[in-house]
Amino acid sequence: METAKEQLKRHEGGPYLKPYRDTENNFTIGWGHLLVDGITITRRVAQQLFDDDYHVAEFNFLSLGIEGLSETRRGVIINMLFNLGLPRFLTFRKMIKALEDQDYERAADEMLKSKWAKQVGDRADELAGQMRKG
């Protein structure tokens, strides 16, 4: 089975060693790491940036205080936190409430109703399916 970290890397694509513009027209490098200026990096640096960003997403997950999630559902939330950042993730109030209520069908539905789902396409479909199945 694919780990949350492996899945996240697959979803982000890459590693991109040169900057590219994401769906929001932001410069990004490595595995979904936002940049201010366009620079080139090595694969090792891309891996380090990814690891650092992944740890931030894990920390942000813990800060949410949502308990009782399976490893798969925890991975879904970490994936979203990595992709969105904590401030944008927190706008998913109905989804977060559904998670707290352990209503994973509703949580998946809320994920798919979002602008984010339209932006990331198949990624959202895959993650919503994992949210439903656990």
DSSP file (Angstrom, degrees, kcal/mol; ACC not computed):
  #  RESIDUE AA STRUCTURE BP1 BP2  ACC     N-H-->O    O-->H-N    N-H-->O    O-->H-N    TCO  KAPPA ALPHA  PHI   PSI    X-CA   Y-CA   Z-CA
    1    1 A M              0   0    0      0, 0.0     2,-0.2     0, 0.0     0, 0.0   0.000 360.0 360.0 360.0 140.6    0.0    0.0    0.0
    2    2 A E        -     0   0    0      1,-0.1     2,-0.1     4,-0.1     0, 0.0  -0.507 360.0-127.9 -71.5 132.6    1.2    3.5   -0.9
    3    3 A T     >  -     0   0    0     -2,-0.2     4,-2.7     1,-0.1     5,-0.2  -0.339  23.4-109.2 -75.0 164.2    2.1    5.6    2.1
    4    4 A A  H  > S+     0   0    0      1,-0.2     4,-2.4     2,-0.2     5,-0.2   0.887 121.6  51.1 -59.6 -39.3    0.6    9.1    2.6
    5    5 A K  H  > S+     0   0    0      2,-0.2     4,-2.2     1,-0.2    -1,-0.2   0.922 110.8  47.0 -65.7 -45.0    4.1   10.6    1.8
    6    6 A E  H  > S+     0   0    0      2,-0.2     4,-2.1     1,-0.2    -2,-0.2   0.909 113.3  49.4 -62.8 -42.4    4.4    8.5   -1.4
    7    7 A Q  H  X S+     0   0    0     -4,-2.7     4,-2.7     1,-0.2    -2,-0.2   0.915 109.3  51.9 -63.2 -43.2    0.9    9.4   -2.5
    8    8 A L  H  X S+     0   0    0     -4,-2.4     4,-2.5     1,-0.2    -1,-0.2   0.906 109.0  49.8 -61.3 -43.2    1.5   13.1   -1.8
    9    9 A K  H  X S+     0   0    0     -4,-2.2     4,-1.6     2,-0.2    -1,-0.2   0.901 111.1  50.0 -62.8 -40.2    4.7   13.1   -4.0
   10   10 A R  H  < S+     0   0    0     -4,-2.1    -2,-0.2     1,-0.2    -1,-0.2   0.920 111.9  48.0 -63.9 -43.2    2.8   11.4   -6.8
   11   11 A H  H  < S+     0   0    0     -4,-2.7    -2,-0.2     1,-0.2    -1,-0.2   0.890 113.3  46.4 -65.3 -40.1    0.0   14.0   -6.6
   12   12 A E  H  < S-     0   0    0     -4,-2.5    20,-0.3    -5,-0.2    -1,-0.2   0.767 102.2-148.5 -73.4 -24.3    2.4   16.9   -6.6
   13   13 A G     <  +     0   0    0     -4,-1.6     3,-0.3    -5,-0.2    -1,-0.1  -0.007  42.3  24.0  75.1 168.9    4.4   15.4   -9.5
   14   14 A G        -     0   0    0      1,-0.3     2,-0.1    17,-0.1    -1,-0.1  -0.593  66.0-115.4 103.8-164.4    8.1   16.0   -9.8
   15   15 A P        -     0   0    0      0, 0.0     2,-0.7     0, 0.0    -1,-0.3   0.221  48.1-160.1 -78.0 141.0   10.5   16.6   -8.4
   16   16 A Y  E     -A   30   0A   0     14,-2.5    14,-4.0    -3,-0.3     4,-0.1  -0.849  10.0-173.5 -92.6 114.2   10.6   19.8  -10.4
   17   17 A L  E    S+     0   0A   0     -2,-0.7    24,-2.3    12,-0.2    -1,-0.1   0.557  72.4  50.5 -88.6  -9.4   14.1   21.0  -10.3
   18   18 A K  E    S-     0   0A   0     22,-0.2    22,-0.2    12,-0.1    12,-0.1  -0.946 101.7 -92.6-122.6 149.7   13.2   24.3  -12.1
   19   19 A P  E     +     0   0A   0      0, 0.0     2,-0.3     0, 0.0    10,-0.2  -0.229  43.1 179.5 -61.5 147.1   10.3   26.5  -11.1
   20   20 A Y  E     -A   28   0A   0      8,-2.3     8,-2.8     6,-0.1     2,-0.5  -0.921  31.8-105.7-137.3 164.6    6.9   26.1  -12.7
   21   21 A R  E     -A   27   0A   0     -2,-0.3     6,-0.2     6,-0.2     2,-0.0  -0.825  33.2-147.7 -96.4 130.1    3.7   28.0  -12.3
   22   22 A D    >   -     0   0    0      4,-2.4     3,-2.2    -2,-0.5    -1,-0.0  -0.095  41.6 -79.0 -82.6-172.5    0.9   26.1  -10.3
   23   23 A T  T 3  S+     0   0    0      1,-0.3    -1,-0.1     2,-0.1    -2,-0.0   0.687 134.8  50.7 -65.2 -17.7   -2.8   26.4  -10.9
   24   24 A E  T 3  S-     0   0    0      2,-0.1    -1,-0.3    95,-0.0     3,-0.1   0.259 120.1-110.0-100.3   9.8   -2.8   29.7   -8.9
   25   25 A N  S <  S+     0   0    0     -3,-2.2     2,-0.3     1,-0.3    -2,-0.1   0.695  72.4 141.4  69.2  21.7    0.1   31.1  -11.1
   26   26 A N        -     0   0    0      1,-0.0    -4,-2.4     8,-0.0     2,-0.3  -0.725  60.0-108.4 -90.6 143.3    2.5   30.9   -8.2
   27   27 A F  E     +A   21   0A   0      8,-0.4     8,-2.9    -2,-0.3     2,-0.3  -0.557  46.0 179.0 -68.3 133.3    6.1   29.8   -8.8
   28   28 A T  E     -AB  20  34A   0     -8,-2.8    -8,-2.3    -2,-0.3     2,-0.3  -0.949   9.4-177.6-137.2 153.0    6.6   26.3   -7.4
   29   29 A I  E  >  + B   0  33A   0      4,-2.6     4,-2.5    -2,-0.3     2,-0.3  -0.954  52.5   7.8-147.8 163.3    9.6   23.9   -7.2
   30   30 A G  E  4 S-A   16   0A   0    -14,-4.0   -14,-2.5    -2,-0.3     2,-0.6  -0.482 128.3 -16.5  68.8-126.5   10.4   20.4   -6.0
   31   31 A W  T  4 S-     0   0    0     15,-0.4    -1,-0.2    -2,-0.3   -18,-0.1  -0.726 129.0 -44.7-111.8  76.7    7.2   18.7   -4.9
   32   32 A G  T  4 S+     0   0    0     -2,-0.6     2,-0.6   -20,-0.3    -2,-0.2   0.742  88.2 153.2  76.0  24.8    4.8   21.6   -4.5
   33   33 A H  E  <  -B   29   0A   0     -4,-2.5    -4,-2.6     1,-0.0    -1,-0.2  -0.794  41.0-130.7 -92.5 120.2    7.2   24.0   -2.7
   34   34 A L  E     -B   28   0A   0     -2,-0.6     2,-0.3    -6,-0.2    -6,-0.3  -0.400  23.7-161.1 -70.8 142.5    6.2   27.6   -3.3
   35   35 A L        -     0   0    0     -8,-2.9    -8,-0.4     1,-0.1     3,-0.1  -0.884  24.1-157.5-122.1 153.3    8.9   30.1   -4.3
   36   36 A V  S    S+     0   0    0     -2,-0.3     2,-0.3     1,-0.2    -1,-0.1   0.834  87.0  27.6 -90.4 -44.6    9.3   33.8   -4.3
   37   37 A D  S    S-     0   0    0    -10,-0.0     2,-0.7     0, 0.0    -1,-0.2  -0.850  91.3-103.3-117.7 152.9   11.9   34.0   -7.0
   38   38 A G        +     0   0    0     -2,-0.3     2,-0.3    -3,-0.1    -9,-0.0  -0.678  56.4 151.8 -78.6 112.7   12.7   31.6   -9.9
   39   39 A I        -     0   0    0     -2,-0.7     2,-0.4     0, 0.0    -4,-0.0  -0.875  41.0-120.4-133.6 166.4   15.7   29.5   -9.0
   40   40 A T        -     0   0    0     -2,-0.3     2,-0.3   -22,-0.2   -22,-0.2  -0.882  30.3-175.0-108.1 143.1   17.1   26.0   -9.9
   41   41 A I        -     0   0    0    -24,-2.3     2,-0.1    -2,-0.4   -11,-0.1  -0.849  23.7-108.3-131.1 167.4   17.7   23.4   -7.2
   42   42 A T     >  -     0   0    0     -2,-0.3     4,-2.4     1,-0.1     5,-0.1  -0.474  33.8-108.0 -89.0 166.5   19.1   19.9   -7.0
   43   43 A R  H  > S+     0   0    0      1,-0.2     4,-2.5     2,-0.2     5,-0.2   0.881 121.0  54.8 -60.7 -39.2   17.1   16.7   -6.4
   44   44 A R  H  > S+     0   0    0      2,-0.2     4,-2.2     1,-0.2    -1,-0.2   0.912 109.3  46.2 -62.2 -42.6   18.6   16.5   -2.9
   45   45 A V  H  > S+     0   0    0      2,-0.2     4,-2.9     1,-0.2     5,-0.2   0.905 110.5  53.5 -66.6 -40.7   17.4   20.0   -2.1
   46   46 A A  H  X S+     0   0    0     -4,-2.4     4,-2.5     1,-0.2   -15,-0.4   0.914 109.8  48.8 -58.6 -42.4   14.0   19.1   -3.6
   47   47 A Q  H  X S+     0   0    0     -4,-2.5     4,-2.8     2,-0.2    -2,-0.2   0.909 111.8  48.5 -63.9 -42.2   13.8   16.1   -1.3
   48   48 A Q  H  X S+     0   0    0     -4,-2.2     4,-2.6     2,-0.2    -2,-0.2   0.912 111.4  49.3 -65.7 -42.3   14.7   18.2    1.7
   49   49 A L  H  X S+     0   0    0     -4,-2.9     4,-2.8     2,-0.2     5,-0.2   0.922 112.5  48.6 -61.1 -43.7   12.2   20.9    0.9
   50   50 A F  H  X S+     0   0    0     -4,-2.5     4,-3.0    -5,-0.2    -2,-0.2   0.944 111.6  48.7 -60.8 -48.3    9.5   18.2    0.5
   51   51 A D  H  X S+     0   0    0     -4,-2.8     4,-2.2     1,-0.2    -2,-0.2   0.914 113.0  47.9 -58.9 -43.6   10.5   16.5    3.8
   52   52 A D  H  X S+     0   0    0     -4,-2.6     4,-1.8     1,-0.2    -1,-0.2   0.933 114.1  45.8 -63.1 -46.1   10.4   19.9    5.6
   53   53 A D  H  X S+     0   0    0     -4,-2.8     4,-2.1     1,-0.2    -2,-0.2   0.872 110.9  53.7 -65.7 -36.5    7.0   20.8    4.1
   54   54 A Y  H  X S+     0   0    0     -4,-3.0     4,-2.5     1,-0.2    -1,-0.2   0.908 106.9  51.5 -64.3 -41.0    5.6   17.3    4.8
   55   55 A H  H  X S+     0   0    0     -4,-2.2     4,-2.6     2,-0.2    -1,-0.2   0.878 108.2  52.1 -63.8 -37.1    6.6   17.7    8.5
   56   56 A V  H  X S+     0   0    0     -4,-1.8     4,-2.8     2,-0.2    -1,-0.2   0.923 109.6  49.4 -62.8 -43.6    4.8   21.1    8.6
   57   57 A A  H  X S+     0   0    0     -4,-2.1     4,-2.2     2,-0.2    -2,-0.2   0.904 111.2  49.4 -62.8 -41.4    1.7   19.4    7.2
   58   58 A E  H  X S+     0   0    0     -4,-2.5     4,-2.2     2,-0.2    -2,-0.2   0.930 112.0  48.2 -62.2 -45.0    2.0   16.6    9.8
   59   59 A F  H  X S+     0   0    0     -4,-2.6     4,-2.1     1,-0.2    -2,-0.2   0.921 110.6  51.2 -60.6 -44.6    2.4   19.2   12.6
   60   60 A N  H  X S+     0   0    0     -4,-2.8     4,-0.8     1,-0.2    -1,-0.2   0.875 107.4  53.8 -62.4 -36.6   -0.6   21.2   11.3
   61   61 A F  H >X>S+     0   0    0     -4,-2.2     3,-1.2     1,-0.2     4,-0.6   0.948 108.7  48.4 -60.1 -47.5   -2.7   18.0   11.3
   62   62 A L  H ><5S+     0   0    0     -4,-2.2     3,-1.0     1,-0.3    -2,-0.2   0.859 105.4  59.3 -61.4 -34.5   -1.8   17.4   14.9
   63   63 A S  H 3<5S+     0   0    0     -4,-2.1    -1,-0.3     1,-0.2    -2,-0.2   0.716  93.6  66.8 -68.5 -19.2   -2.8   21.0   15.7
   64   64 A L  H <<5S-     0   0    0     -3,-1.2    -1,-0.2    -4,-0.8    -2,-0.2   0.796  93.6-144.0 -71.2 -27.6   -6.3   20.3   14.4
   65   65 A G  T <<5 +     0   0    0     -3,-1.0     2,-0.6    -4,-0.6    -3,-0.1   0.720  41.1 155.4  71.7  21.1   -7.0   18.0   17.3
   66   66 A I      < -     0   0    0     -5,-0.6     3,-0.3     2,-0.0    -1,-0.2  -0.730  22.8-169.7 -83.5 121.0   -9.1   15.6   15.1
   67   67 A E        +     0   0    0     -2,-0.6    -1,-0.0     1,-0.2     0, 0.0  -0.678  51.5  38.6-110.8 162.7   -9.0   12.2   16.7
   68   68 A G  S    S+     0   0    0      1,-0.3     2,-0.2    -2,-0.2    -1,-0.2   0.550  71.7 143.8  82.5   9.8  -10.0    8.7   15.7
   69   69 A L        -     0   0    0     -3,-0.3    -1,-0.3     1,-0.1    30,-0.0  -0.584  50.6-118.9 -81.8 143.9   -9.0    8.9   12.1
   70   70 A S     >  -     0   0    0     -2,-0.2     4,-2.6     1,-0.1     5,-0.2  -0.267  33.1-103.0 -66.7 166.0   -7.6    5.8   10.3
   71   71 A E  H  > S+     0   0    0      1,-0.2     4,-2.2     2,-0.2     5,-0.1   0.881 123.7  53.2 -59.2 -38.4   -4.1    6.1    8.9
   72   72 A T  H  > S+     0   0    0     62,-0.6     4,-1.8     2,-0.2    -1,-0.2   0.939 110.9  44.1 -63.8 -48.1   -5.6    6.5    5.5
   73   73 A R  H  > S+     0   0    0     61,-0.4     4,-2.1     1,-0.2    -2,-0.2   0.876 111.3  54.4 -66.9 -36.5   -7.9    9.3    6.5
   74   74 A R  H  X S+     0   0    0     -4,-2.6     4,-2.4     1,-0.2    -1,-0.2   0.916 107.5  51.6 -59.9 -42.4   -5.1   11.0    8.4
   75   75 A G  H  X S+     0   0    0     -4,-2.2     4,-2.5     2,-0.2    -2,-0.2   0.862 105.8  54.8 -62.5 -37.6   -3.0   10.8    5.1
   76   76 A V  H  X S+     0   0    0     -4,-1.8     4,-2.3     2,-0.2    -1,-0.2   0.935 110.3  45.6 -60.0 -46.9   -5.9   12.5    3.2
   77   77 A I  H  X S+     0   0    0     -4,-2.1     4,-2.8     2,-0.2    -2,-0.2   0.902 112.5  49.9 -67.3 -40.7   -5.9   15.4    5.6
   78   78 A I  H  X S+     0   0    0     -4,-2.4     4,-2.6     2,-0.2    -1,-0.2   0.907 109.5  53.0 -63.0 -40.4   -2.1   15.7    5.6
   79   79 A N  H  X S+     0   0    0     -4,-2.5     4,-2.2     2,-0.2    -2,-0.2   0.931 112.0  44.7 -58.8 -46.8   -2.2   15.6    1.8
   80   80 A M  H  X S+     0   0    0     -4,-2.3     4,-3.2     2,-0.2     5,-0.4   0.904 112.5  51.2 -66.2 -41.4   -4.7   18.5    1.8
   81   81 A L  H  X S+     0   0    0     -4,-2.8     4,-2.3     1,-0.2    -2,-0.2   0.902 110.6  49.5 -62.5 -40.7   -2.8   20.5    4.4
   82   82 A F  H  < S+     0   0    0     -4,-2.6    -1,-0.2    -5,-0.2    -2,-0.2   0.934 117.8  40.2 -61.1 -46.3    0.4   20.1    2.3
   83   83 A N  H  < S+     0   0    0     -4,-2.2    -2,-0.2    -5,-0.2    -1,-0.2   0.883 129.3  26.5 -72.7 -40.9   -1.4   21.3   -0.8
   84   84 A L  H  < S-     0   0    0     -4,-3.2     4,-0.4    -5,-0.2    -3,-0.2   0.774  98.5-129.1 -95.1 -30.4   -3.5   24.0    0.7
   85   85 A G     X  -     0   0    0     -4,-2.3     4,-2.3    -5,-0.4     5,-0.2  -0.003  36.7 -78.7  83.5 156.8   -1.6   25.2    3.7
   86   86 A L  H  > S+     0   0    0      1,-0.2     4,-2.5     2,-0.2     5,-0.2   0.911 126.2  54.0 -61.4 -46.7   -3.3   25.5    7.1
   87   87 A P  H  4 S+     0   0    0      0, 0.0     4,-0.4     0, 0.0    -1,-0.2   0.924 114.6  40.4 -58.2 -44.5   -5.2   28.8    6.6
   88   88 A R  H >4 S+     0   0    0     -4,-0.4     3,-1.3     1,-0.2     4,-0.2   0.880 112.9  55.7 -71.2 -36.1   -6.9   27.6    3.3
   89   89 A F  H >< S+     0   0    0     -4,-2.3     3,-2.2     1,-0.3    -1,-0.2   0.907  99.4  61.2 -60.1 -40.1   -7.5   24.2    4.8
   90   90 A L  T 3< S+     0   0    0     -4,-2.5    -1,-0.3     1,-0.3    -2,-0.2   0.644  88.3  71.7 -64.9 -13.6   -9.4   25.8    7.7
   91   91 A T  T <  S+     0   0    0     -3,-1.3     2,-1.5    -4,-0.4     3,-0.3   0.613  76.1  84.1 -75.2 -10.4  -11.9   27.3    5.3
   92   92 A F    <>  +     0   0    0     -3,-2.2     4,-2.6    -4,-0.2     5,-0.2  -0.351  55.1 151.5 -84.1  54.7  -13.2   23.7    4.8
   93   93 A R  H  >  +     0   0    0     -2,-1.5     4,-2.5     1,-0.2    -1,-0.2   0.874  66.7  49.2 -59.3 -42.6  -15.4   24.2    8.0
   94   94 A K  H  > S+     0   0    0     -3,-0.3     4,-2.1     2,-0.2    -1,-0.2   0.885 112.5  48.5 -67.4 -37.1  -18.2   21.8    6.9
   95   95 A M  H  > S+     0   0    0      2,-0.2     4,-2.2     1,-0.2    -2,-0.2   0.925 111.5  49.4 -66.8 -43.7  -15.6   19.1    6.1
   96   96 A I  H  X S+     0   0    0     -4,-2.6     4,-2.4     1,-0.2    -2,-0.2   0.906 110.7  50.5 -62.4 -41.4  -13.8   19.6    9.4
   97   97 A K  H  X S+     0   0    0     -4,-2.5     4,-1.9    -5,-0.2    -1,-0.2   0.912 108.8  52.0 -62.2 -42.3  -17.2   19.4   11.2
   98   98 A A  H  <>S+     0   0    0     -4,-2.1     5,-3.0     1,-0.2     4,-0.3   0.892 108.9  50.9 -61.7 -39.0  -18.0   16.2    9.4
   99   99 A L  H ><5S+     0   0    0     -4,-2.2     3,-1.4     1,-0.2    -2,-0.2   0.925 108.8  50.4 -63.2 -44.2  -14.6   14.7   10.4
  100  100 A E  H 3<5S+     0   0    0     -4,-2.4    -1,-0.2     1,-0.3    -2,-0.2   0.843 112.4  47.6 -62.3 -32.4  -15.3   15.6   14.0
  101  101 A D  T 3<5S-     0   0    0     -4,-1.9    -1,-0.3    -5,-0.2    -2,-0.2   0.433 112.5-123.1 -84.6  -0.3  -18.7   13.9   13.7
  102  102 A Q  T < 5 +     0   0    0     -3,-1.4     2,-0.9    -4,-0.3    -3,-0.2   0.814  65.7 142.5  56.5  34.2  -17.0   10.9   12.1
  103  103 A D     >< +     0   0    0     -5,-3.0     4,-2.0     1,-0.2    -1,-0.2  -0.780  19.7 170.7-101.8  85.0  -19.3   11.3    9.0
  104  104 A Y  H  > S+     0   0    0     -2,-0.9     4,-2.3     1,-0.2    -1,-0.2   0.766  71.6  58.3 -75.4 -27.2  -16.7   10.5    6.4
  105  105 A E  H  > S+     0   0    0      2,-0.2     4,-2.4     1,-0.2    -1,-0.2   0.945 110.4  44.1 -62.9 -47.6  -19.3   10.4    3.5
  106  106 A R  H  > S+     0   0    0      2,-0.2     4,-2.5     1,-0.2    -2,-0.2   0.890 111.5  53.9 -64.8 -39.8  -20.2   14.0    4.3
  107  107 A A  H  X S+     0   0    0     -4,-2.0     4,-2.0     2,-0.2    -1,-0.2   0.929 110.0  47.1 -59.9 -45.2  -16.6   14.9    4.6
  108  108 A A  H  X S+     0   0    0     -4,-2.3     4,-2.0     1,-0.2    -2,-0.2   0.910 110.9  52.0 -63.4 -42.4  -15.8   13.5    1.2
  109  109 A D  H  X S+     0   0    0     -4,-2.4     4,-1.0     1,-0.2    -1,-0.2   0.911 109.1  50.2 -60.2 -42.1  -18.8   15.3   -0.3
  110  110 A E  H  < S+     0   0    0     -4,-2.5     3,-0.4     1,-0.2     4,-0.3   0.869 107.3  54.6 -65.6 -36.7  -17.6   18.6    1.2
  111  111 A M  H >< S+     0   0    0     -4,-2.0     3,-1.2     1,-0.2     6,-0.5   0.932 109.0  48.0 -58.7 -45.0  -14.1   18.0   -0.3
  112  112 A L  H 3< S+     0   0    0     -4,-2.0    -1,-0.2     1,-0.3    -2,-0.2   0.648 102.5  62.8 -76.2 -15.2  -15.6   17.6   -3.8
  113  113 A K  T 3< S+     0   0    0     -4,-1.0    -1,-0.3    -3,-0.4    -2,-0.2   0.516  89.3  99.7 -81.7  -4.9  -17.8   20.7   -3.6
  114  114 A S  S <> S-     0   0    0     -3,-1.2     4,-1.2    -4,-0.3     5,-0.1  -0.336  81.7-122.9 -90.5 161.5  -14.8   23.0   -3.3
  115  115 A K  H  > S+     0   0    0      1,-0.2     4,-2.0     2,-0.2     3,-0.2   0.863 114.4  62.5 -60.2 -38.8  -12.8   25.2   -5.6
  116  116 A W  H  > S+     0   0    0      1,-0.2     4,-2.4     2,-0.2     5,-0.3   0.902  98.1  54.7 -54.7 -44.5   -9.8   23.1   -4.6
  117  117 A A  H  > S+     0   0    0     -6,-0.5     4,-1.6     1,-0.2     7,-0.3   0.884 108.3  48.6 -60.7 -39.2  -11.4   19.9   -6.0
  118  118 A K  H  < S+     0   0    0     -4,-1.2    -1,-0.2     1,-0.2    -2,-0.2   0.875 112.5  49.6 -66.9 -36.3  -11.9   21.6   -9.4
  119  119 A Q  H  < S+     0   0    0     -4,-2.0    -2,-0.2     1,-0.2    -1,-0.2   0.884 119.7  33.8 -70.4 -39.5   -8.2   22.8   -9.3
  120  120 A V  H >< S-     0   0    0     -4,-2.4     3,-1.8     1,-0.2    -1,-0.2   0.544  84.7-180.0-100.4  -7.6   -6.7   19.4   -8.5
  121  121 A G  T >X  +     0   0    0     -4,-1.6     4,-1.6     1,-0.3     3,-0.7  -0.209  69.6  22.5  56.1-115.2   -9.1   17.2  -10.4
  122  122 A D  H 3> S+     0   0    0      1,-0.3     4,-2.8     2,-0.2    -1,-0.3   0.792 118.7  63.5 -59.4 -31.0   -8.3   13.5  -10.1
  123  123 A R  H <> S+     0   0    0     -3,-1.8     4,-2.6     1,-0.2    -1,-0.3   0.933 104.5  46.4 -59.1 -46.0   -6.4   14.1   -6.9
  124  124 A A  H <> S+     0   0    0     -3,-0.7     4,-2.8    -7,-0.3     5,-0.2   0.904 111.9  51.1 -63.8 -41.8   -9.6   15.3   -5.2
  125  125 A D  H  X S+     0   0    0     -4,-1.6     4,-2.1     2,-0.2    -2,-0.2   0.929 112.4  46.6 -60.9 -45.2  -11.5   12.3   -6.5
  126  126 A E  H  X S+     0   0    0     -4,-2.8     4,-1.9     2,-0.2    -2,-0.2   0.927 114.8  45.7 -63.4 -45.8   -8.9    9.9   -5.2
  127  127 A L  H  X S+     0   0    0     -4,-2.6     4,-2.3     2,-0.2    -2,-0.2   0.887 111.2  52.0 -67.6 -38.7   -8.6   11.5   -1.8
  128  128 A A  H  X S+     0   0    0     -4,-2.8     4,-2.2     2,-0.2    -1,-0.2   0.900 108.9  51.9 -63.6 -39.3  -12.4   11.7   -1.4
  129  129 A G  H  X S+     0   0    0     -4,-2.1     4,-2.2    -5,-0.2    -2,-0.2   0.899 110.2  48.0 -62.3 -40.0  -12.6    8.0   -2.2
  130  130 A Q  H  X S+     0   0    0     -4,-1.9     4,-2.7     2,-0.2    -2,-0.2   0.859 108.4  54.7 -68.7 -34.6  -10.0    7.3    0.4
  131  131 A M  H  < S+     0   0    0     -4,-2.3    -2,-0.2     1,-0.2    -1,-0.2   0.917 110.7  46.4 -63.0 -41.5  -12.0    9.4    2.9
  132  132 A R  H  < S+     0   0    0     -4,-2.2    -2,-0.2     1,-0.2    -1,-0.2   0.920 120.1  37.4 -66.1 -44.6  -15.1    7.4    2.2
  133  133 A K  H  <        0   0    0     -4,-2.2    -2,-0.2    -5,-0.1    -1,-0.2   0.804 360.0 360.0 -82.2 -30.7  -13.4    4.0    2.5
  134  134 A G     <        0   0    0     -4,-2.7   -62,-0.6    -5,-0.2   -61,-0.4   0.468 360.0 360.0  77.7 360.0  -11.0    4.8    5.3
